[in-house]
């Protein structure tokens, strides 16, 4: 296995793997860009630019800090999407020097002023503050309009504007075209968490910006409500689907407040997850098998789980969205062929089961019940391993995962994979080996830039383009939410 330093991998993934810009624009809030090695505005803007973010969303702290941030944005040819500023209803001058300075410095930059509105006089969501807030916000709107700026009211748990409904109520009262609202996933989950589609539909005419992150559905503590985008049980794809269906075109910010550790690693995890979320579904609910060949032995169901009497077997429930083989499904191949790709896979297996995902039909990323196993029989059979080649009647060049991050049988697991196809010249001579640039299994890096010298055992002959191939004859397995995105060079 040829391993490059992980730092290089992270930069390459964000800057080059996805050559097309995400739509809508995706920017990083400065709640997740600062750590011990990224203290300055220059370091933070350079970091988010290198990882593929479209820009940054900082907080206002001083005129000098904002000047530094804008200078860094200009040097990096990046963008400041939104500036987080306080509006204190109880202050002697609610239209503060900070708000005025922000408007002055942001003039002509097509930015959003994010106002979090506080009060000790009025409790959260109390409409008794509406008249006062309306008057102040009309002043802000009048100052911002000639500067070409929009104002988005930022709902924040514990503040006067706490809920999306609060922000929307006040924006309607202010009744100015450049006053709108923000939807913040983490704060919505904390104070509400219900009727997502209805909330967004109601807010849409005034919705300027959205923030999101990984989160656990139903949680009420910030450590679980704000996680990297590849973590948590809340289905972020459902939020993005609703926004897309509604026709939302505004920017989306990444919230990383309170996430500990290396900012670059955390941001890269979320960027990789974002890129996969933008990918095309391979198993859309209701027609999950329509894009696949050789579907005998596979079926679409609504849910799967372990048989409580025999945990080596899967039980199914009617419905859509999950594709399952109960152990006799053979190989399932996409009708479409691909080259370099990024792929998101969600899978579930029972005890002692065995499956795999073959990239271009040739190179197998192993699915296996490795939960709690210290050492599997041979390198590459482990879950997250790259299966060996078969040469001279022997397994060779199998690649064990860097760590065992397997979940228990019966739990849904994820792979996020960046794969580069082999290349061939006009005579059929191979000019570049295939490789797995990275494999992330349940949020942990398990393969780092592994070069592949030939097809893995029982893989199809190598080619520059080929199908994604799922194994269904080595034991029961279920898949859902498969997404794929072709990559540029």
KEMIVO-927466 format. One line per field, with one value per residue (C-alpha): chain; residue number from 1; x, y negated, z. Coordinates in nm, 4 decimals, padded with zeros to 6 digits. Layout:
# KEMIVO-927466
c	A, ...;
k	NUM, ...;
x	X, ...;
y	Y, ...;
z	Z, ...;
# end
This chain:
# KEMIVO-927466
c	A, A, A, A, A, A, A, A, A, A, A, A, A, A, A, A, A, A, A, A, A, A, A, A, A, A, A, A, A, A, A, A, A, A, A, A, A, A, A, A, A, A, A, A, A, A, A, A, A, A, A, A, A, A, A, A, A, A, A, A, A, A, A, A, A, A, A, A, A, A, A, A, A, A, A, A, A, A, A, A, A, A, A, A, A, A, A, A, A, A, A, A, A, A, A, A, A, A, A, A, A, A, A, A, A, A, A, A, A, A, A, A, A, A, A, A, A, A, A, A, A, A, A, A, A, A, A, A, A, A, A, A, A, A, A, A, A, A, A, A, A, A, A, A, A, A, A, A, A, A, A, A, A, A, A, A, A, A, A, A, A, A, A, A, A, A, A, A, A, A, A, A, A, A, A, A, A, A, A, A, A, A, A, A, A, A, A, A, A, A, A, A, A, A, A, A, A, A, A, A, A, A, A, A, A, A, A, A, A, A, A, A, A, A, A, A, A, A, A, A, A, A, A, A, A, A, A, A, A, A, A, A, A, A, A, A, A, A, A, A, A, A, A, A, A, A, A, A, A, A, A, A, A, A, A, A, A, A, A, A, A, A, A, A, A, A, A, A, A, A, A, A, A, A, A, A, A, A, A, A, A, A, A, A, A, A, A, A, A, A, A, A, A, A, A, A, A, A, A, A, A, A, A, A, A, A, A, A, A, A, A, A, A, A, A, A, A, A, A, A, A, A, A, A, A, A, A, A, A, A, A, A, A, A, A, A, A, A, A, A, A, A, A, A, A, A, A, A, A, A, A, A, A, A, A, A, A, A, A, A, A, A, A, A, A, A, A, A, A, A, A, A, A, A, A, A, A, A, A, A, A, A, A, A, A, A, A, A, A, A, A, A, A, A, A, A, A, A, A, A, A, A, A, A, A, A, A, A, A, A, A, A, A, A, A, A, A, A, A, A, A, A, A, A, A, A, A, A, A, A, A, A, A, A, A, A, A, A, A, A, A, A, A, A, A, A, A, A, A, A, A, A, A, A, A, A, A, A, A, A, A, A, A, A, A, A, A, A, A, A, A, A, A, A, A, A, A, A, A, A, A, A, A, A, A, A, A, A, A;
k	1, 2, 3, 4, 5, 6, 7, 8, 9, 10, 11, 12, 13, 14, 15, 16, 17, 18, 19, 20, 21, 22, 23, 24, 25, 26, 27, 28, 29, 30, 31, 32, 33, 34, 35, 36, 37, 38, 39, 40, 41, 42, 43, 44, 45, 46, 47, 48, 49, 50, 51, 52, 53, 54, 55, 56, 57, 58, 59, 60, 61, 62, 63, 64, 65, 66, 67, 68, 69, 70, 71, 72, 73, 74, 75, 76, 77, 78, 79, 80, 81, 82, 83, 84, 85, 86, 87, 88, 89, 90, 91, 92, 93, 94, 95, 96, 97, 98, 99, 100, 101, 102, 103, 104, 105, 106, 107, 108, 109, 110, 111, 112, 113, 114, 115, 116, 117, 118, 119, 120, 121, 122, 123, 124, 125, 126, 127, 128, 129, 130, 131, 132, 133, 134, 135, 136, 137, 138, 139, 140, 141, 142, 143, 144, 145, 146, 147, 148, 149, 150, 151, 152, 153, 154, 155, 156, 157, 158, 159, 160, 161, 162, 163, 164, 165, 166, 167, 168, 169, 170, 171, 172, 173, 174, 175, 176, 177, 178, 179, 180, 181, 182, 183, 184, 185, 186, 187, 188, 189, 190, 191, 192, 193, 194, 195, 196, 197, 198, 199, 200, 201, 202, 203, 204, 205, 206, 207, 208, 209, 210, 211, 212, 213, 214, 215, 216, 217, 218, 219, 220, 221, 222, 223, 224, 225, 226, 227, 228, 229, 230, 231, 232, 233, 234, 235, 236, 237, 238, 239, 240, 241, 242, 243, 244, 245, 246, 247, 248, 249, 250, 251, 252, 253, 254, 255, 256, 257, 258, 259, 260, 261, 262, 263, 264, 265, 266, 267, 268, 269, 270, 271, 272, 273, 274, 275, 276, 277, 278, 279, 280, 281, 282, 283, 284, 285, 286, 287, 288, 289, 290, 291, 292, 293, 294, 295, 296, 297, 298, 299, 300, 301, 302, 303, 304, 305, 306, 307, 308, 309, 310, 311, 312, 313, 314, 315, 316, 317, 318, 319, 320, 321, 322, 323, 324, 325, 326, 327, 328, 329, 330, 331, 332, 333, 334, 335, 336, 337, 338, 339, 340, 341, 342, 343, 344, 345, 346, 347, 348, 349, 350, 351, 352, 353, 354, 355, 356, 357, 358, 359, 360, 361, 362, 363, 364, 365, 366, 367, 368, 369, 370, 371, 372, 373, 374, 375, 376, 377, 378, 379, 380, 381, 382, 383, 384, 385, 386, 387, 388, 389, 390, 391, 392, 393, 394, 395, 396, 397, 398, 399, 400, 401, 402, 403, 404, 405, 406, 407, 408, 409, 410, 411, 412, 413, 414, 415, 416, 417, 418, 419, 420, 421, 422, 423, 424, 425, 426, 427, 428, 429, 430, 431, 432, 433, 434, 435, 436, 437, 438, 439, 440, 441, 442, 443, 444, 445, 446, 447, 448, 449, 450, 451, 452, 453, 454, 455, 456, 457, 458, 459, 460, 461, 462, 463, 464, 465, 466, 467, 468, 469, 470, 471, 472, 473, 474, 475, 476, 477, 478, 479, 480, 481, 482, 483, 484, 485, 486, 487, 488, 489;
x	00.0000, 00.1396, 00.0365, 00.0699, 00.0497, -00.3105, -00.2760, -00.2137, -00.5116, -00.7387, -00.6319, -00.6589, -01.0070, -01.1528, -00.9753, -00.9694, -01.1952, -01.5139, -01.4382, -01.7947, -01.9074, -02.1790, -02.5236, -02.6304, -02.3108, -02.1612, -01.9605, -01.8001, -01.8987, -01.6003, -01.7360, -01.5411, -01.2463, -01.0348, -00.7979, -00.4418, -00.2932, -00.5639, -00.5911, -00.5653, -00.8198, -00.5650, -00.5152, -00.8885, -00.9832, -00.6937, -00.8086, -01.1694, -01.0625, -00.8238, -01.0991, -01.3394, -01.5754, -01.7195, -01.6426, -01.6698, -01.9239, -01.7426, -01.8628, -01.8173, -01.5757, -01.4124, -01.3567, -00.9961, -01.0915, -01.3466, -01.0913, -00.8461, -01.1111, -01.2122, -00.8484, -00.7941, -01.1090, -00.9886, -00.6378, -00.7786, -01.0436, -01.3022, -01.6260, -01.7718, -02.1277, -02.2695, -02.1503, -02.2852, -02.3683, -02.5668, -02.8652, -02.9455, -03.2977, -03.2146, -02.9080, -02.9181, -02.8251, -02.9524, -02.8293, -02.4770, -02.1422, -02.0740, -02.3808, -02.2947, -01.9321, -02.0389, -02.2668, -01.9931, -01.7222, -01.9484, -02.0811, -02.1037, -02.0036, -02.3436, -02.3210, -02.5802, -02.5840, -02.6818, -02.8557, -02.9033, -03.1505, -03.1183, -03.3134, -03.3262, -03.6493, -03.8400, -03.8202, -03.7566, -04.0320, -04.2278, -04.4212, -04.4209, -04.0896, -04.2243, -04.2953, -03.9527, -03.7720, -03.9698, -03.8716, -03.5031, -03.4890, -03.6445, -03.3553, -03.1076, -03.2787, -03.2639, -02.8892, -02.8197, -03.0186, -02.7841, -02.4915, -02.6523, -02.6811, -02.9529, -03.0427, -03.1234, -03.2737, -03.0879, -03.3017, -03.0926, -03.1929, -03.2307, -03.2404, -03.5408, -03.5653, -03.5425, -03.7521, -03.7920, -04.1512, -04.0228, -03.7901, -04.0629, -04.3163, -04.0765, -03.9607, -04.3216, -04.3821, -04.0718, -04.1915, -03.8734, -03.7388, -03.3893, -03.5083, -03.5415, -03.4742, -03.2240, -03.3026, -03.0538, -03.0821, -02.9233, -03.1384, -03.4535, -03.3773, -03.3160, -03.6320, -03.8723, -03.7790, -04.1272, -04.2965, -03.9753, -04.1313, -04.4115, -04.1637, -03.9476, -04.2434, -04.3781, -04.0384, -03.9408, -04.0474, -03.8221, -03.5540, -03.2115, -02.9722, -02.9663, -02.7160, -02.6732, -02.4488, -02.4578, -02.6933, -02.8745, -03.2491, -03.4271, -03.1139, -03.1220, -02.7553, -02.5193, -02.2576, -02.5120, -02.6895, -02.3716, -02.1478, -01.9522, -02.1851, -02.0962, -02.2199, -02.5507, -02.8858, -03.0723, -03.1266, -02.9683, -03.0497, -03.4205, -03.3601, -03.1707, -03.4406, -03.7069, -03.5003, -03.4403, -03.8077, -03.9083, -03.6624, -03.4377, -03.1334, -02.9587, -02.6270, -02.5892, -02.3522, -02.1778, -02.2109, -01.9280, -01.9691, -01.8129, -01.6709, -01.3340, -01.0178, -00.8369, -01.0355, -00.8982, -00.9930, -01.3405, -01.4076, -01.2861, -01.5191, -01.8114, -01.7027, -01.6768, -02.0243, -02.1598, -02.0162, -02.1727, -02.5064, -02.4938, -02.4390, -02.7029, -02.9125, -02.8622, -03.1558, -03.4385, -03.7278, -04.0023, -03.7780, -03.4643, -03.3845, -03.4706, -03.1101, -02.9635, -02.9135, -02.9373, -03.1801, -03.2993, -03.2912, -03.2966, -03.6047, -03.7067, -03.8565, -03.9336, -03.7084, -03.4887, -03.3750, -03.2287, -03.4451, -03.4601, -03.4626, -03.1812, -02.9561, -02.7831, -03.1032, -03.2664, -03.6363, -03.8032, -04.1064, -04.2980, -04.2290, -03.9681, -03.6184, -03.4194, -03.2748, -03.2113, -03.0709, -03.1465, -02.8365, -02.9204, -02.9183, -02.6018, -02.4443, -02.6336, -02.4773, -02.5592, -02.6754, -02.4670, -02.0883, -01.8535, -01.4880, -01.3512, -01.6236, -01.7157, -01.9677, -02.1760, -02.3008, -02.5245, -02.5447, -02.6692, -02.5726, -02.6676, -02.4217, -02.1480, -02.2566, -02.0314, -02.0802, -01.8885, -01.9000, -01.6988, -01.5874, -01.6080, -01.6968, -01.3285, -01.2078, -01.3902, -01.4385, -01.5294, -01.8447, -01.8060, -01.9176, -01.6017, -01.7710, -01.5492, -01.3020, -00.9352, -00.7953, -00.9862, -00.8628, -00.6533, -00.5842, -00.8675, -01.1527, -01.2328, -01.5156, -01.3620, -01.0799, -00.9790, -01.0120, -00.6963, -00.6052, -00.5877, -00.2500, -00.0854, -00.3626, -00.3063, -00.4539, -00.2099, -00.2098, -00.5145, -00.5409, -00.6727, -00.8523, -00.6422, -00.8884, -01.1819, -01.4837, -01.7487, -02.0848, -02.2806, -02.4819, -02.8256, -02.7024, -02.6802, -02.3221, -02.1688, -01.8866, -01.7780, -01.5341, -01.3221, -01.2077, -00.9875, -01.0286, -00.7410, -00.6468, -00.5476, -00.3930, -00.5300, -00.3614, -00.5172, -00.1966, -00.2640, -00.1077, -00.2418, -00.3395, -00.6709, -00.6660, -00.8879, -00.7943, -00.9797, -01.2408, -01.4250, -01.6124, -01.8636, -01.6822, -01.3278, -01.0558, -00.9844, -00.8012, -00.5604, -00.4447, -00.4202, -00.2924, -00.4520, -00.2383, -00.5146, -00.8704, -00.9451, -01.0503, -01.3595, -01.3560, -01.4265, -01.1385, -01.0135, -01.1496, -01.1550, -01.5290, -01.7520, -02.0499, -02.0853, -02.1358, -02.2955, -02.2444, -02.5527, -02.4653, -02.2335, -02.4966, -02.7885, -02.7235, -02.9293, -02.8421, -02.9998, -02.9136, -02.6434, -02.5201, -02.2566, -02.0822, -01.8423, -01.5143, -01.2957, -00.9252;
y	00.0000, -00.3378, -00.5954, -00.9682, -01.1982, -01.2412, -01.6187, -01.6013, -01.3747, -01.6192, -01.9128, -01.7155, -01.5924, -01.9340, -02.1302, -01.8878, -01.5865, -01.7683, -02.0140, -02.1377, -02.3880, -02.2727, -02.4226, -02.6003, -02.7658, -02.5995, -02.8048, -02.7382, -02.9349, -03.0461, -02.8431, -02.5549, -02.7178, -02.8207, -02.5959, -02.6139, -02.6259, -02.8390, -03.1524, -03.4308, -03.5298, -03.4463, -03.0931, -03.0298, -03.1602, -02.9710, -02.6543, -02.6689, -02.7615, -02.4636, -02.2262, -02.3417, -02.5662, -02.8579, -03.1019, -03.1795, -03.3150, -03.4915, -03.6638, -04.0362, -04.1125, -04.4429, -04.6743, -04.5553, -04.1875, -04.2439, -04.4336, -04.1470, -03.8937, -04.0872, -04.1304, -03.7555, -03.6830, -03.9113, -03.7615, -03.4097, -03.5091, -03.3723, -03.5252, -03.6397, -03.5088, -03.6141, -03.8140, -03.7222, -04.0392, -04.1022, -04.3318, -04.4002, -04.5341, -04.6570, -04.8606, -05.2401, -05.2324, -04.9033, -05.0103, -04.9661, -05.0837, -04.7206, -04.7016, -05.0351, -04.9337, -04.5984, -04.7691, -05.0176, -04.7551, -04.5084, -04.7632, -04.6209, -04.2677, -04.1010, -03.9721, -03.8902, -04.0498, -03.7764, -03.9398, -03.7405, -03.9449, -03.9454, -04.0925, -04.0525, -04.2521, -04.0177, -03.6428, -03.4212, -03.4342, -03.7034, -03.9140, -04.2024, -04.3030, -04.3080, -04.6814, -04.7787, -04.5259, -04.6297, -04.9938, -04.9146, -04.6662, -04.9148, -05.1467, -04.8677, -04.7831, -05.1466, -05.1623, -04.8280, -04.8864, -05.1374, -04.9123, -04.6246, -04.4123, -04.1821, -04.1133, -03.7605, -03.7205, -03.4357, -03.2162, -03.1094, -02.8979, -03.1125, -03.4459, -03.6676, -03.5458, -03.1815, -03.0022, -03.0164, -03.1246, -03.4203, -03.5336, -03.4988, -03.6890, -03.9799, -03.9842, -04.0124, -04.2978, -04.4837, -04.4346, -04.5303, -04.3405, -04.3156, -04.1674, -03.7905, -03.4894, -03.2108, -02.8473, -02.6903, -02.3134, -02.2782, -02.5484, -02.4170, -02.0722, -02.2177, -02.4283, -02.2644, -01.9688, -01.9272, -01.9873, -02.0551, -02.0774, -02.3029, -02.5325, -02.5674, -02.6109, -02.8912, -03.0586, -03.0214, -03.3684, -03.5231, -03.2525, -03.4004, -03.1433, -02.7991, -02.6434, -02.2721, -02.0103, -01.6503, -01.5929, -01.3260, -01.3441, -01.4014, -01.5113, -01.8145, -01.8728, -02.0627, -01.7880, -01.5716, -01.8535, -01.9826, -01.7190, -01.6910, -01.6421, -01.2745, -01.1953, -01.1799, -01.0144, -01.3123, -01.2671, -01.5821, -01.4608, -01.5010, -01.8678, -01.9220, -01.7425, -01.9711, -02.2805, -02.1614, -02.0780, -02.4216, -02.5873, -02.7425, -02.8992, -03.0704, -02.9776, -02.7068, -02.7440, -02.4691, -02.4950, -02.3390, -02.5210, -02.3291, -02.0432, -01.9542, -01.8476, -01.9444, -02.2011, -02.0771, -01.7163, -01.8120, -02.0426, -01.7847, -01.5256, -01.7624, -01.8675, -01.5049, -01.4386, -01.7489, -01.6373, -01.2952, -01.4524, -01.6386, -01.3152, -01.1347, -00.8647, -00.5133, -00.3657, -00.6230, -00.5108, -00.3476, -00.2612, -00.1517, 00.1307, -00.0491, -00.1516, 00.1933, 00.5064, 00.8690, 00.7869, 01.1476, 01.2315, 00.8665, 00.6762, 00.3327, 00.3193, 00.0564, 00.1702, 00.4552, 00.5881, 00.8926, 01.1948, 01.2010, 01.5814, 01.6204, 01.3112, 01.4483, 01.3777, 01.0488, 00.9809, 00.7313, 00.5054, 00.3880, 00.0456, -00.1355, -00.2740, 00.0339, 00.2953, 00.6359, 00.9745, 01.2497, 01.4365, 01.5621, 01.2409, 01.2832, 00.9650, 00.6422, 00.4105, 00.0524, 00.0034, -00.3116, -00.2850, -00.5193, -00.6175, -00.8249, -00.8534, -00.9522, -00.7128, -00.7092, -00.3655, -00.2678, 00.1024, 00.3442, 00.7071, 00.9734, 01.1797, 01.3592, 01.2147, 01.1157, 00.8837, 00.6240, 00.3215, 00.3609, 00.0356, 00.0573, 00.4187, 00.4874, 00.3709, 00.4901, 00.2896, 00.5588, 00.5733, 00.8225, 00.8816, 00.7570, 00.6121, 00.6603, 00.8742, 00.8135, 01.0009, 01.1372, 01.4413, 01.2521, 00.8932, 00.7456, 00.9636, 00.7224, 00.4733, 00.1696, 00.3815, 00.3971, 00.7581, 00.9366, 01.0143, 01.3834, 01.4647, 01.8074, 01.9674, 01.7316, 01.4175, 01.1286, 00.7554, 00.7429, 00.4247, 00.4283, 00.1164, -00.1301, -00.0883, 00.1401, -00.0905, 00.1770, 00.1490, 00.4392, 00.6625, 00.5168, 00.1546, -00.0630, -00.1486, -00.3868, -00.3991, -00.7272, -00.6503, -00.8432, -00.6089, -00.6652, -00.4345, -00.2799, -00.4487, -00.2936, -00.4231, -00.3665, -00.0260, 00.0955, 00.0623, -00.0466, -00.3836, -00.4371, -00.1944, -00.2301, -00.3448, -00.4136, -00.7720, -00.7305, -00.5172, -00.6494, -00.3810, -00.5084, -00.8416, -00.7020, -00.6904, -00.3233, -00.3383, -00.6120, -00.6301, -00.2600, -00.1698, 00.1334, 00.3332, 00.5541, 00.6699, 00.8119, 01.1749, 01.2531, 00.8938, 00.8181, 00.7413, 00.3883, 00.1183, -00.2614, -00.2675, -00.0103, 00.0530, 00.0404, 00.4041, 00.5277, 00.8787, 01.0610, 01.4318, 01.4564, 01.3763, 01.1440, 00.7749, 00.4567, 00.1263, -00.2182, -00.5778, -00.4868, -00.8042, -00.8532, -01.1541, -01.1438, -01.3194, -01.5442, -01.4879;
z	00.0000, -00.1014, 00.1577, 00.1086, 00.4085, 00.5085, 00.5015, 00.1257, 00.0796, 00.2550, 00.0421, -00.2794, -00.2013, -00.1372, -00.4066, -00.6957, -00.6504, -00.7396, -01.0144, -01.0435, -00.7827, -00.5489, -00.6065, -00.3959, -00.2724, 00.0361, 00.2832, 00.6213, 00.9298, 01.1359, 01.4261, 01.2722, 01.0956, 01.3935, 01.5880, 01.7182, 01.3683, 01.2039, 01.4171, 01.1595, 00.8990, 00.6297, 00.7629, 00.7923, 00.4488, 00.2914, 00.4687, 00.3507, -00.0021, -00.0196, 00.0907, -00.1786, 00.0186, -00.1756, 00.1052, 00.4737, 00.7227, 01.0087, 01.3249, 01.3762, 01.6599, 01.5645, 01.2660, 01.2442, 01.2436, 00.9664, 00.7587, 00.7978, 00.6989, 00.3874, 00.2864, 00.3205, 00.1192, -00.1585, -00.1651, -00.1898, -00.4476, -00.2082, -00.0759, 00.2535, 00.2391, 00.5750, 00.8767, 01.2202, 01.4184, 01.7365, 01.7576, 02.1258, 02.1687, 02.5194, 02.4226, 02.4399, 02.0694, 01.9254, 01.5838, 01.7141, 01.5860, 01.4939, 01.2710, 01.1083, 01.0530, 00.9082, 00.6568, 00.5659, 00.5103, 00.3281, 00.0824, -00.2688, -00.1676, -00.2092, 00.1475, 00.4095, 00.7532, 00.9972, 01.2904, 01.6098, 01.8132, 02.1916, 02.4804, 02.8560, 02.8743, 02.6473, 02.6872, 02.3823, 02.1197, 02.3130, 02.0590, 02.3083, 02.1525, 01.7967, 01.7681, 01.9016, 01.6814, 01.3742, 01.4117, 01.4621, 01.1766, 00.9373, 01.0200, 00.9550, 00.6264, 00.5152, 00.5863, 00.4190, 00.1007, -00.0707, 00.0263, -00.1637, 00.1502, 00.2755, 00.6382, 00.7545, 01.1011, 01.2707, 01.5004, 01.7992, 02.0966, 02.4094, 02.2235, 02.1595, 01.7991, 01.8901, 01.6316, 01.2557, 01.3213, 01.5277, 01.2513, 00.9914, 01.2044, 01.2514, 00.8883, 00.7751, 01.0151, 00.8969, 00.5401, 00.3565, 00.0557, 00.2008, 00.5323, 00.5395, 00.7572, 00.8113, 00.8839, 01.1263, 01.1511, 01.4956, 01.6581, 01.4916, 01.6307, 01.9771, 02.0089, 01.7634, 01.5432, 01.3932, 01.0583, 00.8669, 00.5221, 00.6438, 00.8224, 00.5132, 00.2794, 00.4965, 00.5198, 00.1534, 00.0279, 00.2946, 00.3183, 00.2387, 00.3856, 00.5526, 00.7928, 00.8537, 01.0111, 01.1211, 01.4148, 01.6117, 01.5627, 01.8933, 02.0805, 02.3105, 02.3869, 02.1602, 02.1387, 01.9584, 01.7753, 01.6090, 01.4528, 01.1270, 00.8354, 00.7968, 01.1495, 01.3318, 01.2783, 01.1320, 00.7604, 00.6148, 00.2647, 00.3446, 00.4287, 00.1032, -00.0936, 00.0497, -00.0292, -00.3838, -00.4362, -00.3082, -00.5441, -00.2770, -00.4463, -00.1562, 00.0054, 00.2671, 00.5611, 00.7565, 01.1351, 01.3409, 01.6723, 01.9622, 01.7545, 01.9038, 01.7241, 01.4068, 01.2062, 00.8756, 00.9422, 01.0666, 00.7726, 00.5235, 00.6685, 00.6244, 00.2758, 00.1661, 00.3063, 00.1306, -00.2013, -00.1613, -00.0714, -00.4016, -00.5913, -00.7974, -00.6278, -00.7580, -00.5659, -00.5623, -00.3453, -00.5457, -00.8406, -00.6605, -00.9041, -01.2275, -01.2949, -01.2327, -01.4428, -01.3305, -01.0509, -00.9930, -00.6238, -00.5198, -00.4097, -00.2902, 00.0587, 00.3201, 00.6038, 00.7203, 01.0534, 01.2229, 01.2823, 01.6648, 01.6628, 01.4117, 01.3821, 01.0722, 00.8777, 00.7749, 00.8085, 00.5759, 00.5854, 00.2769, 00.1363, -00.0683, -00.0385, 00.0691, -00.1698, -00.0197, -00.1135, 00.1340, 00.0216, -00.3249, -00.5236, -00.7248, -00.8575, -00.9125, -01.1727, -01.2642, -01.6209, -01.6404, -01.6537, -01.4699, -01.4480, -01.1595, -00.8972, -00.5463, -00.3960, -00.0787, 00.0305, 00.3203, 00.3997, 00.6642, 00.7221, 00.9756, 01.1764, 00.9799, 00.6471, 00.3596, 00.0643, -00.1329, -00.3598, -00.6820, -00.8429, -01.2232, -01.1517, -01.0871, -00.7457, -00.4366, -00.1212, 00.1282, 00.3400, 00.6234, 00.9800, 01.1511, 01.4582, 01.7630, 01.5705, 01.6507, 01.3492, 01.0493, 00.8550, 00.5975, 00.4852, 00.2828, 00.4051, 00.6866, 00.6509, 00.4848, 00.3454, -00.0190, -00.1238, -00.2475, -00.6042, -00.6983, -00.8498, -00.8821, -00.6765, -00.3846, -00.2339, -00.2756, -00.2121, 00.0136, 00.2171, 00.5716, 00.6959, 00.8956, 01.1832, 01.2531, 01.2574, 01.2035, 01.3724, 01.5118, 01.2795, 01.2180, 01.2256, 00.9174, 00.8185, 00.5655, 00.3142, 00.1559, -00.1218, -00.3694, -00.6448, -00.9501, -01.2493, -01.4445, -01.7697, -02.1000, -02.4219, -02.7720, -02.7941, -02.4695, -02.2690, -01.9113, -01.8381, -01.4860, -01.2139, -01.0378, -00.6776, -00.3823, -00.2929, 00.0320, 00.2017, 00.5049, 00.6989, 00.9543, 00.9689, 01.0043, 00.7399, 00.6673, 00.3315, 00.2245, -00.1387, -00.2143, -00.5612, -00.7297, -00.9704, -01.1072, -01.0445, -00.7037, -00.6809, -00.8976, -01.0199, -01.3831, -01.6177, -01.5727, -01.8001, -01.8040, -01.7435, -01.5837, -01.3586, -00.9851, -00.8842, -00.5611, -00.4298, -00.3059, -00.3042, -00.0008, 00.2598, 00.3271, 00.2684, 00.2345, 00.0692, 00.0678, -00.0231, -00.2741, -00.4394, -00.7062, -00.8529, -01.1475, -01.0770, -01.2869, -01.3238;
# end
